[in-house]
C-alpha cells in the first residue's frame, strides 16, 4: 500500500453535520490502584470488530501511558445492551469510560445528569466540527468519536455489474432497470435479509438524503409535528420504493429467512447483486472475505434526479465518561487518546477502516476498500451528503424495522406502513415533551 495516496478525513470539515451507532454492556466500573499503576475500565458492545478495536486502542494507550492499564468490558448489542447502560448509569456502577450512541439516542441517557462534560478539554479540538453536534446536550459536549463515519447505501457486486454491462444508477428508474436486467440473468437483484429485522429499514433510512434535498424543512417540521412520512411526497418514497421493488419480485426468494450474514455471503459470492445496508458491513466482510472485499462497490440510494444524487451518512458512536467515575483524570487521558491520530491508527490496524474518521489528521490507508473510496467524494463535499434523520431530529420510533419488514413482505402497503410509523413515533415525541406533540 502506497502511503502517498492516503485520504484525509479531516478534509471533511464542513461536510456532514451530524451519527449513528453504538452500544455496549456489563460489569463494574471500578478501578484499582496497584503500586504506581492504575486500572480503569472501558465498556463497549460485544461486536467482534468493536472489541478488537477497543483492545488494540487499550494496548496502544497503555504503551503510551505506562502507569494506566485499561480493562475492556463488553455488553450485548441492541436493546439488552441499551438497558444495561441505562441501569449502570442510574446505579452509579458505570465503567470509567463507555461507548454509546450519538445523535437523538444519546438524549435517552440524560447526558447533563449522567455524563462528564468535556467542552473545555483541549483534546476536543481534534474532533471535527461536524461530529460535535451529535454528542452535545444543552451547551456542553460530552463525547469523542469511536470508529468511522458510515453510509446507508447500496453495496453492489462489481463483477456482476461488469458481466452484465451495467453502470452505477443515479436515479430510481435506472436502479430498477438494472435490477430487472440482473433478474433476467438469473441473479437475485436486491438482497433483503428480514431474519435480521433491522436490515429491512435501509430503503427508508438510506433515502433520507433525497428527502431533505426535496424538502429541506422536513427535519424541523417533522420534529414540530408539522410533517409526516405518510403525507409528505418526498418522505413517503422510501416506503414506496420498498413496496415497488417487492411487487416487482426483485428480492432474493428466501428474503424472509435470510440473515444479515447470509446476505453478505450472497453479495460477495455474486448470488445477489445489490444490498441496501449500512456500510459498516464492510468491516465484517473484510474479516470473512478479505479476498473478495474489493469486488464490492457502493452507491447512494438513488432518487428522482441524477443531478441531486446524495449520500445519507451516519456518524460513529461516541466514547463518554460518567460523572460517577472515580478515575476522571485517567479516563480523560483515554478519551484524548481515542480522539487522536494514534487512536485512529490503533483502530485501523485492528479492524481496518470502513469510512472516514471524525478526528482531525487521521488518515485512511491507501488500500482502504473500494466501496469506502466510493463514498469519500460524498463525505468530502457537504453538498453531496446529508446526515440521517436521527441526527437532525429526536423523533424516532422503535417499530420501523417491523413495519418495513411488513411492507417489503407485501403484508402492508407503503402508505399504511408510513402512516403506522407516524403513529409509532408519537409516544417518544410526547415523552420528550417536544413542542407540538402534547
C-alpha positions in Angstrom: 0.0 0.0 0.0 1.4 3.3 -1.0 1.4 5.9 1.7 1.2 8.7 -0.9 -2.4 8.1 -1.6 -3.6 8.4 1.9 -7.0 10.0 2.3 -7.7 12.6 5.0 -11.0 12.6 6.7 -10.1 16.0 8.1 -10.9 17.4 4.7 -14.5 16.7 5.6 -14.5 19.8 7.7 -17.8 21.4 6.9 -19.2 18.3 5.4 -21.6 16.2 7.4 -23.5 17.8 10.1 -24.4 15.2 12.5 -24.4 10.0 13.8 -25.0 6.6 14.1 -24.5 3.6 16.1 -23.2 2.1 19.1 -23.8 0.3 22.2 -22.5 -1.5 25.0 -22.5 -3.6 28.4 -21.6 -5.3 31.6 -19.8 -5.4 34.8 -18.3 -3.0 37.2 -17.0 0.5 36.6 -14.4 0.1 39.3 -10.7 0.8 39.2 -7.8 -0.3 41.3 -4.5 1.2 42.3 -1.6 -1.3 42.2 1.6 0.4 43.2 2.1 3.2 40.7 -0.2 1.5 38.2 -3.9 2.4 38.0 -6.5 0.3 36.2 -9.6 1.9 34.6 -12.5 0.1 32.9 -14.0 0.7 29.4 -17.4 -0.7 28.4 -18.0 -1.4 24.8 -20.5 -3.6 22.8 -19.6 -7.1 22.2 -19.4 -6.9 18.4 -16.2 -8.7 17.2 -14.9 -5.6 15.5 -15.7 -3.3 18.3 -13.9 -5.5 20.9 -10.9 -6.0 18.6 -10.6 -2.2 18.0 -11.1 -1.3 21.7 -8.5 -3.9 22.8 -5.9 -2.5 20.4 -6.6 1.1 21.5 -6.3 0.0 25.1 -3.0 -1.7 24.3 -1.5 1.3 22.5 -2.8 3.7 25.1 -1.1 1.8 27.9 2.1 1.7 25.9 1.9 5.5 25.7 0.8 5.8 29.3 2.6 3.1 31.2 1.0 3.9 34.5 -2.5 3.3 33.3 -4.0 -0.1 32.4 -7.4 -0.4 30.6 -9.7 -3.3 31.1 -12.2 -3.6 28.2 -15.6 -4.8 29.3 -18.3 -5.9 27.0 -22.1 -5.8 26.9 -24.7 -7.1 24.5 -25.7 -5.1 21.4 -29.2 -3.8 20.8 -31.9 -3.3 23.4 -30.4 -5.6 26.0 -27.1 -3.6 26.0 -29.0 -0.4 26.0 -30.8 -1.4 29.2 -27.5 -2.3 30.8 -26.1 1.1 30.0 -29.1 2.9 31.5 -29.1 0.7 34.6 -25.5 1.1 35.3 -25.7 4.9 34.9 -28.7 5.0 37.2 -27.0 2.9 39.9 -23.6 4.7 39.7 -22.0 1.5 38.6 -20.9 2.5 35.1 -17.3 1.8 33.8 -14.9 4.7 33.9 -15.3 5.1 30.1 -18.1 3.7 27.9 -19.2 3.7 24.3 -22.8 4.6 23.4 -25.0 6.1 20.7 -24.7 9.6 19.4 -27.5 11.8 18.0 -31.0 11.5 19.2 -30.4 8.3 21.1 -27.8 9.9 23.3 -30.5 12.1 24.8 -32.1 8.9 26.3 -29.4 8.6 28.9 -29.8 12.2 30.1 -26.2 13.5 29.4 -26.5 16.6 31.5 -27.3 14.4 34.6 -25.1 11.4 34.0 -22.1 12.4 31.8 -18.9 14.4 32.4 -18.9 17.4 30.0 -15.7 17.9 28.1 -16.5 21.2 26.4 -13.3 22.8 27.6 -10.9 19.9 27.2 -8.1 20.7 24.8 -8.4 17.3 23.0 -11.9 18.2 21.8 -10.2 20.5 19.3 -9.0 17.3 17.5 -12.6 16.3 16.8 -14.2 17.6 13.6 -16.9 20.2 13.9 -19.3 18.0 12.0 -19.3 15.5 14.8 -19.7 17.7 17.9 -23.4 18.4 17.5 -24.3 14.7 17.8 -22.6 14.5 21.2 -23.9 17.8 22.5 -26.7 18.3 25.0 -27.6 21.8 26.1 -24.5 23.9 25.9 -22.0 21.1 26.6 -20.1 18.5 24.6 -19.8 15.0 26.1 -18.1 12.6 23.8 -15.4 11.8 21.2 -15.9 9.6 18.1 -15.1 5.9 18.2 -14.8 4.2 14.8 -15.6 5.8 11.5 -18.4 7.5 9.8 -20.5 5.4 7.5 -23.3 5.4 4.9 -26.7 4.0 4.4 -26.4 3.0 0.8 -26.3 0.1 -1.7 -23.3 -2.3 -1.7 -23.1 -3.9 -5.1 -21.1 -6.7 -6.7 -18.9 -5.1 -9.3 -18.3 -8.3 -11.1 -22.0 -8.8 -11.7 -22.3 -5.3 -12.9 -19.3 -5.7 -15.3 -20.5 -9.0 -16.6 -23.9 -7.5 -17.5 -22.5 -4.2 -18.7 -24.3 -2.2 -16.1 -23.5 1.3 -15.0 -24.0 2.7 -11.4 -27.5 4.0 -11.3 -28.1 7.7 -10.4 -31.9 7.6 -10.4 -34.5 5.3 -9.0 -35.6 4.4 -12.6 -32.1 3.4 -13.5 -31.8 1.3 -10.4 -35.0 -0.6 -11.3 -33.8 -1.0 -14.9 -30.5 -2.5 -13.7 -32.4 -4.7 -11.3 -34.6 -6.2 -14.0 -31.6 -7.0 -16.1 -29.9 -8.7 -13.2 -33.0 -10.7 -12.6 -33.1 -11.8 -16.2 -29.6 -13.1 -15.8 -30.7 -15.4 -13.0 -29.2 -13.4 -10.2 -31.1 -12.0 -7.2 -31.2 -8.3 -8.0 -31.8 -6.9 -4.5 -30.8 -8.8 -1.3 -33.1 -8.4 1.7 -32.4 -10.2 5.0 -35.6 -10.0 7.1 -34.4 -12.6 9.6 -32.2 -9.8 10.8 -35.1 -7.3 11.0 -33.1 -4.0 11.4 -31.6 -4.5 7.9 -35.1 -4.0 6.4 -35.0 -0.3 7.2 -32.5 0.9 4.6 -34.9 1.7 1.8 -36.4 4.3 4.2 -33.5 5.4 6.3 -31.0 5.5 3.5 -33.3 7.5 1.3 -33.2 10.5 3.7 -30.7 12.5 1.7 -33.2 12.5 -1.1 -36.0 13.6 1.3 -34.1 16.6 2.7 -32.9 17.6 -0.8 -36.5 17.8 -1.9 -37.8 19.3 1.3 -35.0 21.0 3.4 -37.5 21.9 6.1 -38.6 18.3 6.7 -36.5 17.7 9.8 -37.7 20.8 11.6 -41.3 20.3 10.5 -41.2 16.6 11.5 -39.8 17.5 14.9 -42.5 20.1 15.4 -45.2 17.6 14.4 -45.9 19.6 11.2 -44.8 17.0 8.7 -45.5 13.3 8.3 -44.0 10.4 6.4 -47.3 9.4 5.1 -48.3 12.8 3.7 -45.0 14.2 2.6 -44.5 13.3 -1.0 -40.7 13.1 -0.6 -40.6 11.2 2.7 -43.1 8.5 1.7 -40.9 7.5 -1.3 -38.7 5.3 0.8 -41.7 3.2 1.7 -43.0 3.3 -1.9 -39.7 2.2 -3.3 -39.6 -0.8 -0.9 -43.1 -1.8 -2.0 -42.3 -1.3 -5.7 -39.2 -3.5 -5.6 -41.0 -6.2 -3.6 -44.0 -6.2 -6.0 -41.6 -6.5 -9.0 -40.2 -9.7 -7.5 -36.7 -8.2 -7.3 -35.7 -9.6 -3.9 -33.9 -12.9 -3.2 -36.5 -15.7 -2.9 -35.7 -16.5 0.7 -35.6 -12.9 1.8 -37.9 -13.6 4.8 -35.4 -16.2 6.4 -32.2 -14.7 5.2 -29.9 -13.4 7.9 -27.5 -10.4 7.8 -24.5 -12.7 7.5 -26.2 -14.8 4.7 -26.9 -11.6 2.8 -23.3 -10.7 2.9 -22.4 -14.2 1.7 -24.8 -13.8 -1.2 -23.4 -10.4 -2.2 -19.7 -11.3 -2.2 -20.3 -14.6 -4.0 -22.4 -13.0 -6.7 -25.6 -14.8 -5.8 -27.1 -11.4 -5.2 -26.1 -8.2 -6.9 -27.2 -5.3 -4.6 -27.7 -5.0 -0.9 -29.1 -1.8 0.7 -27.3 -1.7 4.0 -25.1 0.3 6.4 -21.6 0.4 5.1 -20.2 -1.0 8.4 -21.0 -4.4 6.8 -17.6 -3.9 5.1 -15.9 -4.4 8.4 -17.3 -7.9 8.7 -16.7 -8.7 5.0 -13.1 -7.6 5.4 -12.8 -10.4 8.1 -14.8 -13.1 6.4 -14.0 -12.5 2.7 -10.8 -10.5 2.5 -10.0 -11.7 -1.0 -13.4 -10.5 -2.3 -13.7 -7.2 -0.4 -12.8 -5.2 -3.5 -15.3 -6.9 -5.6 -17.8 -4.6 -4.0 -18.7 -1.0 -4.7 -21.1 1.4 -3.1 -23.6 3.9 -4.4 -26.3 6.1 -2.7 -29.9 5.0 -2.7 -31.0 6.9 -5.9 -33.8 9.4 -6.1 -35.6 11.0 -8.9 -32.9 13.5 -10.1 -29.4 12.3 -11.1 -28.1 15.9 -10.6 -29.1 15.7 -6.9 -27.7 12.3 -6.2 -26.6 12.4 -2.5 -25.4 10.1 0.2 -27.1 9.6 3.6 -24.4 9.4 6.2 -24.2 8.2 9.8 -21.8 9.4 12.4 -19.9 6.9 14.6 -20.8 6.2 18.1 -19.3 8.2 21.0 -17.0 7.4 23.9 -18.1 9.1 27.2 -17.2 9.4 30.8 -19.8 9.0 33.5 -19.9 11.5 36.3 -19.6 8.6 38.7 -16.0 7.7 37.6 -13.5 7.8 40.4 -10.7 8.0 37.8 -11.6 11.1 36.0 -8.0 12.2 35.1 -7.1 8.8 33.6 -10.5 8.4 31.9 -9.9 11.8 30.1 -6.5 10.6 29.0 -8.0 7.6 27.4 -10.7 9.8 25.8 -8.0 12.1 24.5 -6.1 9.1 23.1 -9.1 7.9 21.2 -9.5 11.4 19.8 -6.0 11.4 18.3 -4.2 10.1 15.3 -2.7 7.4 17.4 -6.2 6.3 18.4 -7.4 6.1 14.8 -4.2 4.2 13.8 -4.8 1.7 16.5 -8.4 1.1 15.3 -7.3 0.8 11.7 -4.6 -1.7 12.5 -7.1 -3.8 14.4 -10.1 -3.8 12.1 -9.4 -1.7 9.0 -11.4 1.4 8.2 -14.9 1.3 6.7 -15.3 5.0 6.3 -13.7 8.3 7.2 -12.7 9.2 10.8 -14.1 12.2 12.5 -10.8 13.1 14.2 -8.6 15.6 12.5 -5.4 14.4 10.9 -6.5 10.8 10.9 -5.6 9.1 7.7 -7.0 6.2 5.9 -4.6 3.7 4.3 -4.3 3.6 0.5 -5.6 0.0 0.5 -8.9 1.1 2.0 -11.7 -0.9 0.4 -13.0 0.2 -3.0 -16.5 0.7 -1.5 -15.1 3.1 1.0 -13.3 5.0 -1.7 -16.7 5.2 -3.5 -18.2 7.1 -0.5 -15.4 9.5 0.2 -16.3 12.1 -2.5 -19.8 12.3 -0.9 -18.3 12.8 2.6 -15.8 15.4 1.4 -18.4 17.7 -0.2 -21.1 19.0 2.1 -23.4 19.5 -0.8 -23.3 15.7 -1.6 -24.4 14.3 1.7 -26.9 14.6 4.4 -26.9 13.2 7.9 -29.6 10.6 8.6 -32.8 11.9 10.1 -31.9 10.6 13.6 -29.1 13.2 13.7 -31.4 16.0 12.8 -34.4 15.2 14.8 -35.0 13.5 18.2 -38.2 11.9 16.9 -37.6 8.2 16.2 -40.0 5.3 16.7 -39.0 1.8 17.8 -41.1 -0.2 15.3 -39.8 0.9 12.0 -37.9 -2.4 11.4 -41.1 -4.4 11.9 -43.1 -2.0 9.7 -40.5 -2.2 6.8 -40.5 -6.0 7.1 -44.3 -5.9 6.6 -44.1 -3.5 3.6 -41.3 -5.5 2.0 -43.1 -8.8 2.5 -46.3 -7.4 1.0 -48.2 -7.6 4.3 -48.8 -3.9 4.4 -48.9 -1.2 1.8 -46.3 1.6 1.6 -49.0 4.2 2.5 -50.2 2.2 5.5 -46.6 1.5 6.6 -45.7 5.2 6.5 -48.9 6.1 8.4 -48.2 3.4 11.1 -44.7 4.7 11.6 -46.1 8.2 12.0 -48.2 6.8 14.9 -45.2 4.8 16.2 -43.1 8.0 16.9 -45.8 9.8 18.9 -45.0 8.1 22.2 -41.4 9.0 22.2 -42.1 12.5 21.0 -44.5 13.0 23.9 -42.1 11.5 26.4 -39.5 14.0 25.2 -42.1 16.7 25.7 -41.4 18.2 22.3 -43.5 21.3 21.4 -46.4 20.4 19.2 -46.9 16.8 20.4 -48.7 17.2 23.7 
